[in-house]
């Protein structure tokens, strides 16, 4: 009898020991299975960095602390030096994006990726640039003052429209807004219906001296969302049409599955969107865009239609 009790006690002790050693692993596997079966863990809210200061020291009006005697590129003629700087710093698509750091209180980091494409092929795929070349502007004050405007004016800056105001203010800053010449904004379904930051987006766009503007709808699935956004009677039309005198206005449509390439409804939607883009280009691109826009407003008023 006593032997049976001791055997039971030993088994209980063994089970307790096994559970103590293996319990955490079993629990971890259970949590993983639960997540796989549809239990979604909500990500931490993204905290954006604060805007960069608008007041900056104008280093162009103060003497350097030490002369840049070892910066031999300054011995070259200025025209040649600017060509070198443009080759190093310009001609890229610079995409700014938030990088979460796993904290609900600390600001995210702002990542920047550089891409290039063949200028002679509008449909060419983008190639990633490993080095952005911005170290050259840190060489000395003279190169900083010559190179920074090239960096701002000669590249295309790409944002998701939902992140655009916060990332621009926290990553580039208001001090350079008048130097931005080329901009690309990507739009997703939720971004189109979210009015939270739309006024700030428009305000920043109007403060820039843009030469080219591209709207990217590639991540959308339905063409009718593109038509709703570009509609001349929609809320965004007067905001975008207020940007005039561009050299180019482009729109990238959603990528379609091959099965829908010859669908009549899809074909009709694409044709309507293409016509809308052509109307935008006529009212925004070229030195005559202002007169065309005023004539457009007059014609709409004559027929009882006004922009939203």
C-alpha positions as CSV (number, residue, x, y, z in Angstrom):
1,X,0.0,0.0,0.0
2,X,2.8,2.4,1.0
3,X,4.7,1.4,-2.1
4,X,1.7,2.2,-4.4
5,X,1.4,5.7,-2.7
6,X,5.1,6.4,-3.2
7,X,4.8,5.4,-6.9
8,X,1.9,7.8,-7.4
9,X,3.7,10.6,-5.7
10,X,6.7,9.9,-7.9
11,X,4.5,10.1,-11.1
12,X,3.0,13.3,-9.9
13,X,6.4,14.8,-9.3
14,X,7.5,13.7,-12.8
15,X,4.5,15.3,-14.4
16,X,5.1,18.6,-12.5
17,X,8.7,18.6,-13.6
18,X,7.8,17.9,-17.2
19,X,5.2,20.7,-17.2
20,X,7.6,23.1,-15.6
21,X,10.2,22.4,-18.3
22,X,8.0,22.1,-21.3
23,X,5.1,24.4,-20.3
24,X,6.5,27.6,-21.8
25,X,7.2,26.0,-25.1
26,X,3.7,24.5,-25.3
27,X,2.1,27.9,-24.4
28,X,4.2,29.6,-27.1
29,X,3.2,27.1,-29.7
30,X,-0.5,27.6,-28.7
31,X,-0.2,31.4,-29.1
32,X,1.4,31.0,-32.5
33,X,-1.4,28.6,-33.7
34,X,-4.0,31.1,-32.4
35,X,-2.4,33.9,-34.4
36,X,-2.4,31.7,-37.5
37,X,-6.1,30.9,-37.1
38,X,-7.1,34.6,-37.4
39,X,-6.3,36.2,-34.1
40,X,-4.7,39.5,-35.2
41,X,-2.3,41.3,-33.0
42,X,-2.8,45.0,-33.4
43,X,0.4,46.9,-34.3
44,X,1.5,49.8,-32.1
45,X,0.3,53.2,-33.3
46,X,2.8,55.0,-35.4
47,X,4.3,58.0,-33.8
48,X,5.7,60.5,-36.4
49,X,8.7,62.7,-35.7
50,X,8.1,66.3,-34.9
51,X,8.5,68.9,-37.7
52,X,11.9,70.3,-38.3
53,X,12.5,73.9,-37.0
54,X,11.4,76.5,-39.5
55,X,14.0,79.0,-38.2
56,X,17.5,78.0,-39.3
57,X,20.9,79.6,-39.1
58,X,21.7,81.0,-42.6
59,X,25.2,79.6,-42.9
60,X,25.6,81.3,-46.3
61,X,25.9,84.7,-44.5
62,X,28.4,83.6,-41.8
63,X,32.1,82.9,-42.2
64,X,33.2,79.3,-42.0
65,X,35.0,78.3,-38.8
66,X,37.9,76.8,-40.8
67,X,38.7,77.2,-44.5
68,X,38.2,74.1,-46.6
69,X,41.8,73.9,-47.8
70,X,41.8,70.1,-48.2
71,X,38.6,70.1,-50.4
72,X,40.3,69.9,-53.7
73,X,37.1,69.8,-55.8
74,X,36.8,73.5,-55.0
75,X,39.8,74.1,-57.2
76,X,37.8,73.1,-60.2
77,X,35.8,75.6,-62.3
78,X,32.3,76.1,-60.8
79,X,30.5,74.9,-64.0
80,X,32.5,71.6,-63.9
81,X,32.0,71.3,-60.1
82,X,28.2,71.7,-60.5
83,X,28.1,69.1,-63.2
84,X,29.9,66.7,-60.9
85,X,27.5,67.5,-58.0
86,X,24.5,67.0,-60.3
87,X,25.8,63.6,-61.5
88,X,26.2,62.5,-57.8
89,X,23.1,64.0,-56.3
90,X,20.4,64.3,-59.0
91,X,18.2,62.3,-61.3
92,X,16.6,59.9,-58.8
93,X,13.3,59.0,-57.2
94,X,13.8,59.5,-53.4
95,X,11.0,57.6,-51.5
96,X,10.5,58.6,-47.9
97,X,8.6,56.2,-45.7
98,X,8.1,55.7,-41.9
99,X,10.0,52.9,-40.2
100,X,8.3,51.7,-36.9
101,X,10.6,51.1,-34.0
102,X,8.2,49.1,-31.8
103,X,7.4,51.9,-29.4
104,X,4.1,53.7,-28.8
105,X,5.9,56.8,-27.4
106,X,9.1,57.2,-29.4
107,X,8.9,58.7,-33.0
108,X,9.4,56.4,-35.9
109,X,12.5,56.7,-38.1
110,X,12.2,58.1,-41.6
111,X,13.7,55.8,-44.2
112,X,14.8,57.1,-47.6
113,X,15.3,54.8,-50.6
114,X,16.7,55.9,-54.0
115,X,15.7,54.6,-57.4
116,X,16.6,55.3,-61.0
117,X,15.0,54.6,-64.3
118,X,15.8,54.9,-67.9
119,X,14.5,58.4,-68.9
120,X,13.9,57.2,-72.5
121,X,11.6,54.4,-71.4
122,X,8.5,55.6,-69.4
123,X,7.6,51.9,-68.5
124,X,11.1,50.9,-67.4
125,X,11.3,49.2,-64.0
126,X,13.1,51.0,-61.3
127,X,16.6,50.1,-60.1
128,X,17.5,50.6,-56.5
129,X,20.4,53.0,-55.7
130,X,22.7,51.7,-53.0
131,X,24.2,55.0,-52.1
132,X,22.4,58.3,-52.3
133,X,25.6,60.3,-52.5
134,X,24.6,62.9,-49.9
135,X,27.8,62.6,-48.0
136,X,29.4,65.0,-50.5
137,X,27.3,67.9,-49.1
138,X,28.8,67.2,-45.7
139,X,32.3,67.6,-47.0
140,X,32.5,71.3,-46.4
141,X,30.2,74.3,-46.2
142,X,30.8,75.4,-49.8
143,X,29.7,72.1,-51.2
144,X,26.8,72.0,-48.9
145,X,25.5,75.4,-50.2
146,X,26.1,74.3,-53.8
147,X,24.8,70.7,-53.5
148,X,21.7,71.0,-51.3
149,X,19.6,73.0,-53.9
150,X,20.6,70.3,-56.5
151,X,19.4,67.5,-54.1
152,X,16.1,69.3,-53.6
153,X,15.4,70.5,-57.1
154,X,16.8,67.7,-59.3
155,X,15.2,64.7,-57.7
156,X,11.6,63.4,-57.5
157,X,10.4,62.9,-53.9
158,X,7.8,60.1,-53.5
159,X,5.4,59.7,-50.6
160,X,2.2,57.9,-49.7
161,X,-0.3,60.7,-49.5
162,X,-1.4,59.6,-45.9
163,X,2.2,60.1,-44.7
164,X,3.1,63.0,-46.9
165,X,2.5,66.0,-44.5
166,X,4.2,64.5,-41.5
167,X,7.2,62.9,-43.3
168,X,7.8,66.0,-45.4
169,X,7.8,68.3,-42.3
170,X,9.8,65.9,-40.2
171,X,12.2,64.7,-42.9
172,X,12.8,67.6,-45.3
173,X,11.3,70.6,-43.5
174,X,9.6,73.8,-44.5
175,X,12.8,75.6,-45.2
176,X,13.3,73.8,-48.5
177,X,9.7,73.6,-49.6
178,X,10.1,76.2,-52.4
179,X,13.0,74.2,-53.8
180,X,11.0,71.0,-54.4
181,X,10.3,70.7,-58.1
182,X,9.2,67.1,-58.7
183,X,6.7,65.1,-56.5
184,X,5.0,61.7,-56.7
185,X,2.1,60.8,-54.4
186,X,0.8,57.3,-54.1
187,X,-2.9,56.8,-53.2
188,X,-4.7,53.9,-51.6
189,X,-8.4,53.3,-51.2
190,X,-8.5,54.5,-47.6
191,X,-6.4,57.6,-48.4
192,X,-9.0,58.8,-50.9
193,X,-11.8,58.9,-48.4
194,X,-9.8,60.2,-45.5
195,X,-10.1,64.0,-45.2
196,X,-8.0,64.3,-42.0
197,X,-4.8,65.5,-43.7
198,X,-6.2,66.6,-47.1
199,X,-6.1,70.3,-46.3
200,X,-2.5,70.0,-45.1
201,X,-1.6,68.0,-48.3
202,X,-3.1,70.7,-50.5
203,X,-1.4,73.5,-48.5
204,X,2.0,72.0,-49.0
205,X,1.4,71.3,-52.7
206,X,0.5,74.9,-53.3
207,X,3.6,76.2,-51.4
208,X,5.9,74.2,-53.7
209,X,7.1,75.4,-57.1
210,X,6.4,72.1,-58.8
211,X,7.5,71.3,-62.4
212,X,6.2,67.8,-62.4
213,X,3.5,66.0,-60.4
214,X,2.6,62.3,-60.6
215,X,-0.4,60.6,-58.9
216,X,0.1,56.9,-58.5
217,X,-3.1,54.7,-58.3
218,X,-1.3,51.4,-58.9
219,X,-2.3,50.0,-55.5
220,X,-6.0,50.5,-56.2
221,X,-8.0,47.6,-57.7
222,X,-11.1,49.4,-59.0
223,X,-11.0,52.0,-61.8
224,X,-14.1,53.8,-60.5
225,X,-12.1,54.9,-57.4
226,X,-9.7,56.7,-59.8
227,X,-12.6,58.3,-61.6
228,X,-14.2,59.5,-58.4
229,X,-10.9,61.1,-57.3
230,X,-10.2,62.8,-60.6
231,X,-13.8,63.8,-61.3
232,X,-14.0,67.5,-62.1
233,X,-17.0,67.8,-59.8
234,X,-15.1,66.1,-56.9
235,X,-13.6,67.6,-53.8
236,X,-10.0,67.1,-55.0
237,X,-10.3,68.7,-58.5
238,X,-10.1,72.4,-57.5
239,X,-7.2,71.6,-55.1
240,X,-5.2,69.9,-57.8
241,X,-6.1,72.2,-60.6
242,X,-4.8,75.2,-58.6
243,X,-1.3,73.8,-59.4
244,X,-0.6,75.3,-62.8
245,X,2.4,75.9,-65.1
246,X,3.7,72.4,-64.8
247,X,6.0,70.8,-67.3
248,X,4.3,67.4,-66.8
249,X,1.3,65.9,-65.0
250,X,1.2,62.1,-65.0
251,X,-1.2,59.5,-63.5
252,X,-0.3,55.8,-63.1
253,X,-3.5,53.7,-63.3
254,X,-4.1,50.5,-61.3
255,X,-2.4,47.4,-62.7
256,X,-5.0,45.1,-64.2
257,X,-5.0,41.2,-64.2
258,X,-4.6,39.8,-67.7
259,X,-8.1,38.3,-67.5
260,X,-9.6,41.9,-67.4
261,X,-7.5,43.4,-70.2
262,X,-10.3,42.9,-72.8
263,X,-13.2,43.4,-70.4
264,X,-15.6,46.0,-72.0
265,X,-16.4,47.7,-68.7
266,X,-12.7,47.9,-67.8
267,X,-11.8,49.3,-71.2
268,X,-14.5,52.0,-70.9
269,X,-13.3,52.9,-67.4
270,X,-9.7,53.3,-68.6
271,X,-10.8,55.4,-71.5
272,X,-12.8,57.7,-69.2
273,X,-9.8,58.0,-66.8
274,X,-7.5,58.7,-69.7
275,X,-9.8,61.5,-71.0
276,X,-9.8,63.1,-67.5
277,X,-6.1,63.0,-67.3
278,X,-5.9,64.8,-70.6
279,X,-8.2,67.5,-69.3
280,X,-6.1,67.9,-66.2
281,X,-2.9,68.2,-68.4
282,X,-4.6,70.9,-70.6
283,X,-5.5,72.9,-67.5
284,X,-2.2,72.4,-65.6
285,X,0.7,72.0,-68.0
286,X,2.4,74.7,-70.0
287,X,2.6,78.5,-70.0
288,X,-1.0,78.8,-71.3
289,X,-2.5,76.8,-68.5
290,X,-3.7,79.8,-66.6
291,X,-5.7,81.2,-69.5
292,X,-7.1,77.8,-70.3
293,X,-8.1,77.3,-66.6
294,X,-9.9,80.7,-66.5
295,X,-11.8,79.8,-69.8
296,X,-12.7,76.4,-68.3
297,X,-14.2,78.1,-65.2
298,X,-16.1,80.6,-67.4
299,X,-17.5,77.7,-69.5
300,X,-18.6,75.7,-66.4
301,X,-20.2,78.8,-64.9
302,X,-22.1,79.4,-68.1
303,X,-23.5,75.9,-68.0
304,X,-24.3,76.1,-64.3
305,X,-21.5,73.8,-63.1
306,X,-19.0,75.0,-60.5
307,X,-16.0,73.3,-59.0
308,X,-16.5,71.8,-55.5
